[in-house]
Amino acid sequence: MNQYVTGAVIKELREKNAMTQLQLADKLGVSDKTISKWETGKGYPDITLLESIADAFSVSVTELISGNT
């Protein structure tokens, strides 16, 4: 079970929503390089961004963390 949001979940949701890394980055106020780092496992989103990430994909924070989207 995932204890935190993984890059795989973010990538899956981003692709499911037909968004580019840049589009997601703009919504969250981060760079597209940051999104890339998350998706490749080289970094994780700051906990303060969880609600914004969930909102961007129209899922709950619980769904985002669990990966059950």
C-alpha positions as CSV (number, residue, x, y, z in Angstrom):
1,M,0.0,0.0,0.0
2,N,1.3,3.5,-0.9
3,Q,2.0,5.7,2.1
4,Y,2.3,8.7,-0.1
5,V,1.5,10.0,-3.5
6,T,3.7,8.2,-6.1
7,G,4.8,9.6,-9.4
8,A,3.1,6.6,-11.1
9,V,-0.2,7.7,-9.7
10,I,0.3,11.3,-10.8
11,K,1.4,10.3,-14.3
12,E,-1.6,7.9,-14.6
13,L,-4.0,10.6,-13.6
14,R,-2.3,13.2,-15.8
15,E,-2.5,11.0,-18.8
16,K,-6.1,10.0,-18.0
17,N,-7.0,13.7,-18.0
18,A,-5.1,14.3,-21.2
19,M,-2.8,16.9,-19.6
20,T,0.8,17.6,-20.4
21,Q,3.4,18.0,-17.6
22,L,3.4,21.7,-18.4
23,Q,-0.4,22.1,-18.1
24,L,-0.3,20.3,-14.7
25,A,2.7,22.4,-13.6
26,D,0.8,25.6,-14.5
27,K,-2.2,24.5,-12.5
28,L,0.0,23.8,-9.4
29,G,2.3,26.7,-9.7
30,V,5.4,24.5,-10.1
31,S,7.7,23.8,-13.1
32,D,7.3,21.1,-15.6
33,K,10.7,19.8,-14.5
34,T,9.2,19.3,-11.0
35,I,6.4,17.2,-12.4
36,S,8.9,15.1,-14.3
37,K,10.9,14.5,-11.1
38,W,7.8,13.3,-9.4
39,E,6.8,11.0,-12.2
40,T,10.3,9.5,-12.4
41,G,10.6,9.0,-8.7
42,K,13.4,11.5,-8.2
43,G,11.2,13.6,-5.9
44,Y,7.8,13.8,-4.2
45,P,5.3,16.6,-4.1
46,D,5.3,18.8,-1.0
47,I,2.4,17.8,1.3
48,T,1.0,21.3,1.0
49,L,0.3,20.5,-2.7
50,L,-1.8,17.4,-2.1
51,E,-5.1,19.2,-2.1
52,S,-4.2,21.2,-5.3
53,I,-3.1,18.0,-7.0
54,A,-6.3,16.2,-6.1
55,D,-8.4,19.2,-7.3
56,A,-6.5,19.2,-10.6
57,F,-7.6,15.7,-11.2
58,S,-11.1,15.9,-9.6
59,V,-10.3,13.2,-7.0
60,S,-10.2,13.3,-3.2
61,V,-6.9,13.5,-1.3
62,T,-7.7,10.0,0.0
63,E,-8.0,8.6,-3.5
64,L,-4.8,10.3,-4.5
65,I,-2.8,8.9,-1.6
66,S,-4.3,5.4,-1.9
67,G,-3.8,5.3,-5.7
68,N,-7.4,4.0,-6.0
69,T,-8.6,6.4,-8.7
